[in-house]
């Protein structure tokens, strides 16, 4: 069953962007950041890439 995201297709706000930057700077992985923001991994990755935010690669 696919996971449902509360914020599907909603624009990003400043608080979410700040939280993304904070979590990324702490070395958190994409999956963990997306879950914390209630966003899909694809949305989180795309937003980070568009805003030059580096997300750690977790294996």
Secondary structure as UniProt FT lines:
FT   TURN            6..9
FT   HELIX           14..25
FT   TURN            26..27
FT   HELIX           30..37
FT   HELIX           41..50
FT   TURN            51..52
//
